[in-house]
């Protein structure tokens, strides 16, 4: 099989494996979007926060601080603290790539690492292929950002109890990624 076909296959496998994550993120992003709307943010601002910060805990913390009209410095510090674990996950995941993998790929993938994408990456046998991770990231990030925008725009359609239930999907999705690998190993 030539390299171009293998690259396409890796991307398609990443898209396939990332689809459940993207669907879960759509639901969780919706809840984050509702919180963003309640803090006075518009759909573009919600999208921007979700694009720059792919973790619900960090986003909730940031949105809470924004809603309290805190200075920018506080927003940055709180968000960095809430997301510090992702620096460690990114460093650990970078070790799964072949030594020939360019730093650019490691840095780009590290920017998008979440708990679920980390679990997906470490569960992959052998060296991790950047195109595989890009496929998973495309679906996951799209679900996250789209969910946030939809939550800002139409989140008031659902009762508050139903909207908050969306965040539970994230825990179930992470368990579904980790448990099969843990049972096998």
C-alpha positions in Angstrom: 0.0 0.0 0.0 1.5 3.4 -0.9 2.0 6.2 1.6 -0.9 8.4 0.3 -3.4 5.6 0.7 -2.1 4.8 4.2 -2.4 8.5 5.2 -6.0 8.6 3.9 -6.7 5.4 5.7 -5.2 6.7 9.0 -7.3 9.9 8.7 -10.5 7.9 8.0 -9.8 5.7 11.0 -9.4 8.8 13.2 -12.6 10.2 11.9 -14.4 7.0 12.7 -12.9 6.6 16.2 -13.5 10.3 16.9 -17.2 10.2 16.0 -18.4 9.0 19.4 -16.2 11.6 21.1 -17.6 14.4 18.8 -21.2 13.3 19.5 -20.5 13.4 23.2 -18.8 16.8 22.9 -21.8 18.1 21.0 -23.9 17.4 24.1 -21.4 18.7 26.6 -20.6 21.8 24.4 -24.3 22.5 24.4 -24.3 22.8 28.2 -21.2 25.0 28.1 -22.9 27.2 25.5 -25.9 27.6 27.9 -23.4 28.7 30.6 -21.7 31.1 28.2 -25.1 32.6 27.2 -26.0 33.0 30.9 -22.7 34.9 31.4 -23.6 37.3 28.7 -21.5 35.9 25.9 -22.7 35.8 22.3 -22.3 32.8 19.9 -19.0 34.0 18.4 -17.5 34.6 21.8 -18.7 31.1 22.9 -17.2 29.6 19.8 -13.9 31.4 20.4 -13.7 30.2 24.0 -14.4 26.6 22.9 -11.9 26.8 20.1 -9.2 28.1 22.4 -10.1 25.8 25.3 -11.2 22.3 24.7 -12.0 21.3 28.3 -15.3 21.7 30.0 -13.8 22.3 33.4 -11.5 25.0 32.1 -14.3 26.6 30.1 -16.7 26.6 33.0 -14.1 28.1 35.2 -13.3 30.8 32.6 -16.9 31.5 32.0 -17.6 31.8 35.7 -14.7 34.3 36.1 -15.8 36.2 33.0 -19.4 36.5 34.4 -17.9 38.0 37.6 -16.3 40.7 35.5 -12.8 39.7 36.7 -9.7 41.2 35.1 -8.1 39.5 32.2 -5.2 38.4 34.3 -7.5 36.4 36.6 -9.2 34.8 33.7 -5.9 33.6 32.3 -4.6 32.3 35.6 -7.8 30.4 36.5 -8.0 28.9 33.0 -4.3 27.9 33.1 -4.7 26.2 36.5 -7.9 24.4 35.5 -6.2 23.1 32.3 -2.7 22.3 33.7 -3.2 18.6 33.4 -3.4 18.8 29.6 0.2 20.0 29.4 1.2 16.7 31.1 -1.1 14.7 28.9 0.3 16.3 25.8 3.8 15.6 26.9 3.0 12.0 27.6 1.1 11.6 24.3 4.0 13.1 22.3 6.1 10.0 23.4 3.7 7.8 21.5 4.8 9.3 18.2 7.6 8.0 16.1 10.9 9.8 16.7 10.7 11.1 13.1 7.3 12.9 13.8 7.8 16.6 13.3 7.5 18.9 16.3 4.8 20.8 14.5 2.5 17.7 14.6 3.3 17.1 18.3 2.5 20.8 19.1 -0.7 20.9 17.1 -2.1 17.7 18.5 -1.0 18.7 22.0 -3.1 21.9 21.6 -6.2 19.8 21.0 -5.6 17.1 23.6 -8.6 16.3 25.9 -9.1 13.5 28.3 -11.0 11.4 25.6 -8.5 12.1 22.8 -5.7 11.3 25.2 -7.4 8.0 26.0 -7.9 7.3 22.3 -4.2 8.0 21.6 -2.7 6.0 24.3 -5.0 3.1 23.5 -3.7 2.9 19.9 -1.2 0.1 19.4 2.3 1.0 18.3 3.4 4.5 17.2 0.6 7.0 17.0 0.1 8.5 13.5 -0.6 12.2 13.3 -3.2 11.8 10.6 -5.1 9.4 12.8 -5.2 12.0 15.6 -6.1 14.8 13.2 -9.1 12.7 12.1 -10.3 12.3 15.6 -9.6 15.9 16.4 -11.6 17.2 13.5 -14.7 15.4 14.6 -14.2 16.0 18.3 -13.4 19.8 18.0 -16.3 20.3 15.5 -18.7 18.7 18.0 -17.4 20.7 20.8 -17.5 24.1 19.1 -20.8 23.4 17.3 -22.4 22.3 20.6 -21.2 25.5 22.3 -22.6 27.7 19.6 -25.9 25.8 19.6 -26.1 26.1 23.4 -25.7 29.9 23.2 -28.2 30.2 20.4 -31.0 27.8 21.4 -30.1 26.6 24.9 -33.1 28.3 26.4 -35.4 25.8 24.6 -34.6 23.1 27.1 -35.5 23.1 30.8 -32.4 23.7 33.0 -32.5 20.1 34.4 -32.3 18.6 30.9 -29.5 21.0 29.8 -27.4 20.1 32.8 -27.8 16.4 32.1 -25.8 16.7 28.9 -22.6 17.1 30.9 -22.9 13.5 32.3 -22.3 12.1 28.7 -18.7 13.1 29.0 -17.9 10.8 31.9 -19.6 7.8 30.2 -17.7 8.5 27.0 -14.4 8.5 28.8 -15.2 5.2 30.5 -16.2 3.7 27.2 -12.8 4.6 25.8 -10.6 3.5 28.7 -12.3 0.3 30.1 -11.9 -1.9 27.0 -8.2 -1.1 26.9 -7.8 -1.7 30.6 -9.6 -5.0 30.4 -7.3 -6.1 27.5 -4.1 -5.0 29.3 
